Amino acid sequence: MLSGKPGILKKLFENIASRRREYGLALLEVSLSILSSLIITAFIMILMGYPSDLSLVAYSVMFSKGFDNASYLLSRASPLILTALAFLYPSLTGLFNIGGEGQLYVGAIASLIIALYTGNSLLALIAGGLAGAALGMLLAVLRVYRNVNEVVAAIMINWALFNISMFAIATYLADPSIPHLTRQVPDTAKLPLMDLGFLRLNTSFLVALAAAIGGAFLFYRTRLGFAMRVSGLNPFASMIAGFENRKLMLTSFALGGAMAGLGGSILVLGIVHRLDTMMMSLYGYGFLGIGASLLGRNNPIGVVVSSIFLSGLLIGGQWIETRLGLPHQVADLIIGIIVISLAIPFAYHYMKAVLKVKRK
């Protein structure tokens, strides 16, 4: 018994040291990526004719104003976390769910309808999740049983749902007194705010956080999650191991769709409380979720951090436009280069791991 303890302790310390090196390398990659993206953006702004010191002022405004209001920041990040999870979960089984945008739409509208007619937030949340899951399952069925490329199918369905949603909002859900808006979610169906003294926390964030923690447990602590990850890395090995790849793909896509639908639900029930006929309050979250997922390095908890960071950049970008009078293209340029720079190291490691598995 005693002779075995030094060996156990040695392995434990080696594991801790390995994790420290891994996290240290990740932190170094993130720091260098952000620094290089800021240098590149400053150089591009100079080429565009802006003063050399304007980029420093823009960075200062973006990072100071983007992260100074924690309540608004977490509220803004909540639907983004869920649309990022909508892309992440199917990607672990080797699929690309870029249909999060359409799944967000159906989830938001389903939740709004149920909230208007029942006044129950729980039923509205369930309805939104189920609507998104059903749409995700449709994409998966087309991919698995008809071999329809899920990316192409999702793009077409996204645009179809965008126009169908605008029609439904303007025709059936509009408020007669404010025609360009829908009727407001009843007070009984609104997700509440929690006053913590130093922070007014929107319950929407807790829903998104619970979904991320649940997903992390599922994929890294259960047999089903292990099977999904094996299926994504090596479908042939998964089949030999006895896993049913088709069912795993259907499950992951349904789970991803449910996340996006839930994102639409919390957006309606906890943040905006009504939709506009042009879908401005919904548009873009599904596409932004792809970037947040890549920044989160294929980890549900990492997605929470990346979504908060990306939301802070978006908020700071709005301040750049209003305070400095810069066009929104400049803010988009800064955010885009930062996101791409942060995603490149992960993309490199991911492709390296996939190629290594395929060679074996």
N, C-alpha and C positions, 0 to 999 in steps of 0.2 A: 504493500500500500504506500509506504513512505517513499520507496524507490521510484515509484511512478509519478510522484508529484512534481519533481523538478522537470521531467519531460513535458508534463501538462502545462506547467507555468511557462516553460520555454516557448511552446507552441502558441500560448496565449499572447506572450509579449511579441512574438514574431508577427502574429495576426494584427495586433494593435499597430506595430510599426509599419506593416504593409498598408493598413488603412490610412495611417497618417501620410504616407508617401502618396497614396492615391488621391486623398483630399487636397494635399499640398499642390500636387501637379494640376488638379482641376482648378484650384484657386489661381495658380500662376497662369494657366491658359485663359481664364476669364479676365484677369487683370490685363494681360497683354492684348487680348482681343479688344477690350474696351479702349485701351490706350491707342492702339493702332487705328481703330475706327474713328476716334476723335481727330487724330492727325490727318487721316485721309479726308475726312469731311472738311476740316479747316482748309486743306489744300484746294479742294474742289470749290469752296466758297470764294477763295482768293481768285481762282480762275474765272469765276462768275462775275467778278468785279466788286465784291464786297471788301471793306477794309479788313486788314489782317487781324485786328483785335476784336472784330465783331463776333467771330466764332467763339472766343472765350466768354464774351458776354452772353451769347446764346446758350452755351453749355451751363453757365452759372444759373441763368433763369430756368432752364429745363430741369436741372437736378434739384434746385432749391424749391421751386414751386410745385414740381411734380410729386414730391414726397412729403410736403409739409402738412397736409391734411390727411391723417391716417383713416378717418372715418370714410371720407369720400374715396380714398385710394382703395380700401378693401372692398367697398361697395362696387366700385368700377371693375375690380378684378374678378368678382364672383362669377359672372357668366363666362368670362374668359377662361377661368379655371376649368369649367365644365366642357366648353367647346374644345379646349386643349386635350382633356381626357377623352373626348369623343374621337379625336384623331389618334391618340396614344394607344388605347386599348386594342383596336383592330390592327394597328401596326405591329404589335407584339406577336400577332399570328401571321404576319407577312402581307397584310392588306393595307390599302390606303383609303381611308375614309375622308374624302374631301367633301362629303355630303353633309358635313356638320351645319352648314349654313341653312340648307333646306330643313334639316331636322330641328334646328333652332326655331324656324318659322312655325312649323306645325305644332311644336311644343308650346310656343307662346300663345298661339291662337286657341289651341285646345284648352289650355289653362284659363285663358280669358273667358271662354264660353262657360266652362264649368264654374268659375268663380262668379260670373254674372248670374247664373241660374241656381247655384246652391249656396253661395256665400261661404264656402268651406275651403280653407287654404290647403288642407291635407289632400282632399279629393282633387283639387286643381293641380297640385304638384304631381300626384299619381297620374292624372290624365296627361299632363305634359310629357312625363317620362315614357308612358306607354305609347303615345303618339310618335315620339322620336324613335323608340325601339322598333315600332312597326315599320317605319320608313327605312331604318337601318337594316331590318330583316329583308325588306324588299330588295335592296341593293345586294345583300349577301346571296339571296336566292338567285338573282340574275347572274351573279358571278360564279356561284358554285354549280348550279344546275344547267345554266345556259351558256356559260363561259363568256358572258358579257363583261368587258373591262369595267371595273367598278369606278375608275376615274372618269371615263367618258360618260357612263350612266349617271354618275353623281352630278357632273357639270350640267347636263341637260335637265335633270330633275330639279336642281337648285333654281335655275332660271324659270322653269315652269311654275314652281311653287312660289317664287317671288311674285309673279304676276297674278297667280290664283289668290295668294294671300291679300294682295292689294285690292282685288275685286271683292273678296269676302269682307274685308274691313269696311270698304266704302259702301257696300250694298246692304250688308246685314248687321254690322256691329257699330256703325257710326252713331255718334251722339247727335240727336236732332238739333240741339242748341249750338253745338260746335262741330260742323259737318266734317272737318278734316281730322277729327279725333274720334276714337271709339269711346263707348261708355266707360266710366271709371270703375276699377275693381272695388267692390264693396269693402267697407272698413273691416268687416268680419273676416274677409279673405286676404287681407294684406299681411305680409310677413312683418312682424314687429321689429322695432329698434330696441337694443339693449343698452341702457345708460350705465356705463361702467365708471363714470366720474371723469376719467381722463380720456374716455373714448366712447362715442356713440356707435356701437357695433350693430351693423345690419345683419339680421338673422340669415339673409341670403348667403353671407360669407360662411356661416357655420354649416349650411347645407352643402356648399361647395367643398368645404374642408372635410366634412364627413364622407363625401363621395370619393375624395382623393385618398383618404386613409383607408376606406373600405376597399378601394381598388388595389392599394398597395398590399393589403392583407391577402386579397384574393390571388393576386398574381405571384406573390413571393412567399406565401405561407400555406397554400392549399394545393392539392393534387391537380385540380382543374386548371389553376393558374400555371403550374409547372407544365402541364400538357400543352397549354396555349403557347407558351414561350418556346417549347421544343418544336412545335408545329411551325412556328414562324422562322426559327433558325434553320431547321432541316426537316422538311415535310417527309422525306423518305425515311429518315431515322424515326420520326414520329409514327409513321405507319408500321414500321417493323416492331416498334414498342407496343403496338396494339391500340394506339390512340386513333380516334375517328376524326380525321382532319376536317371533313366537311362540317360535322357538328360543331367542332371548335371554331371554325370560321364563322358559322352562323351565330354562335353564342357571342363571339367577340364583337361582331358587327351590331347585334342587337343591343349589347351593353354600351357600345359607343354611341349608338343612336339615342339610347335612353339618357346618356349624359348630356348630349346636345339638347334634347327635348327638355330636360330638367333645367338647363341653362336658360332656355326661353321662358320657362315657368318662373324662375326666380327673378328674371328681368322684369316680367310683368307684375308679379305679385309683391315683389319687395323693393323695386327701384323706380320704374316709370309709372306703373299703375294703370296705364292706358297706352294704346298704340296709335300711330298716325298713319294716314292713308298712303304716305310715301315710304313707310317702313324705315324711316331714318333711325329710329331707336333700336332697331334690330340689325340692320344691314352691316355686314363686315365682321361680326363677332366670330362666325364660323371660320372665315378665312384667317383671321388673326390667331385663332386657336391653333392652327397648324404651326405658325411661328413660335407660339408659346410652348407647344409640345416639343419642338426640336430644341428650344433653349433649355427645357427641363430635362434633357438628356434621357429620354425614355424612362422616366421615373415619376410615378404619381405625385410624390412629395416634392420632387424637383419642379414639377409643373406648377405647383402652388407658388413657389418662389419666383419662377420665371414670369408667371402671369401678373404677379404684383409688380415686378420690375418693369415689364412691358407696359402695364397700365400707367405707371408713374411717368414713363417716357411719353406716352400719349397725352397725358394731362399737361406735362411740361411743354410739349409741342404746341398745345393750344395757347399757353402763356407766351410762347415765343411770337406767335402770330399777333396777339393782342397788345403785348407790351412793347415789342420791338418793331412791329409793323412789317415783319417779314412775310412773304407769301407762304402758304401752307406747304408748297412743294419743298421749301428749305427744311421745314420741320420733318416732313416725310423722308427727305434725304438723310438727315441725321439719324432718325430712328431706323430706317432701312439698313444703313451701313452698319450700325451697332448690332442689329439683329443678325445680319449675315455674318459679321465677324465672329459673333459668339457661337453661331451654329456651325461654322466650318470645322473647328476642332472635334466636335462631337460627330459630325458627318464622317470625318476621317477615321476616327476610332471605330465607329459603327461599321463602315464598309470594310475596314481591316478585319474586324471580328467575323463578319459574314463570309468574306473570302477565305479566311482561315478555316472556318467550319466546312465550307464547300470543298476545299482542298483535301481535308481529312476524310 
